[in-house]
Amino acid sequence: MNSFISWIGGKKLLRKRIIEEFPEKYDRYIEVFGGAGWVLFGLEKPASLEVFNDIDSELINLYKCIKHHPEALQKELEYPFVSREIFNNYRDITIKGLTDIQRAARYFYLIKVSFGADKDSFGTNRKNLYTSTEYLSQISDRLKNTVIENRDFTQLIKTYDRETALFYCDPPYYGTEKYYDNNFKEQHILLKNVLSNLKGKFVLSYNDCEYIRELYKEYNTIVVNRNNNLVSKNGKGRKFGELIIKNF
Ligand SMILES: C[S@@+](CC[C@H](N)C(=O)[O-])C[C@H]1O[C@@H](n2cnc3c(N)ncnc32)[C@H](O)[C@@H]1O
């Protein structure tokens, strides 16, 4: 199935290729850098333990509300009125005392209505929030047995690591860290160190660059091409290289 949102660095176009690289057997699946979860939603069937994680607490609040209170969230989004003024208010004004569902609705609106899901600039393409809102029931159903976590990758990996685990890691790409709220720039080496000590298996996505090739040179690395979805506002998508790195 498809995700319910777009996300910067989302793996919509590459997920089929990534899943092809998964091992045949694993009994726990952990998506460490969740975002829009394109890979998780692309899996044919969930593992017996499935974990979805992201450090972005507003994003995780949205997932939790969809999972546990889809109808309340749909009601909150009942008359989604797309306008630049509302978008700017949601983006710029922090209201204290909102419920989790109200916060989730605002966050969903910002993702849906912004250009390229950047939550910052009002997008001018046609939007159908009604269809998007309806789809949340299916997402809720898909997530019914999924554990939703909101932790830093180091703690998360430590908690769920077993020999039978598969970790899919899609960190902020090298050089694109500024697109996400928390700064990942200093953490590429830390991630490599954590993954090097793993008992389980990992599949890791990265942009193809010398730095990452060198960092993971002892691992099985596959080079693939995809269209760039970090498009500039006036630019067209271009082909660029991606790495899929694995420890098996
Ligand atoms: C490239 S995106 C993941 C895209 C996702 N695979 C998809 O298909 O939409 C990277 C994600 O990592 C999250 N992130 C950044 N730093 C993190 C950290 N230290 N621990 C866990 N998640 C983190 C960001 O919030 C962002 O959602």
The ligand as a Gaussian input file, in Angstrom:
#p B3LYP/6-31G(d) Opt

LIG

0 1
 C       15.294000      10.317000       4.730000
 S       14.069000      10.531000       5.969000
 C       13.276000       8.954000       6.005000
 C       12.337000       8.803000       4.846000
 C       11.513000       7.530000       4.879000
 N       12.314000       6.352000       4.624000
 C       10.367000       7.613000       3.885000
 O       10.238000       6.749000       2.988000
 O        9.587000       8.562000       3.973000
 C       15.010000      10.561000       7.441000
 C       14.196000      10.616000       8.743000
 O       15.105000      10.450000       9.846000
 C       14.589000      11.160000      10.957000
 N       15.705000      11.350000      11.918000
 C       16.672000      12.314000      11.895000
 N       17.529000      12.134000      12.902000
 C       17.127000      11.022000      13.582000
 C       17.628000      10.328000      14.725000
 N       18.714000      10.762000      15.374000
 N       16.980000       9.211000      15.148000
 C       15.846000       8.784000      14.496000
 N       15.318000       9.415000      13.418000
 C       15.946000      10.518000      12.955000
 C       14.040000      12.440000      10.349000
 O       13.077000      13.029000      11.198000
 C       13.471000      11.937000       9.017000
 O       12.082000      11.688000       9.115000

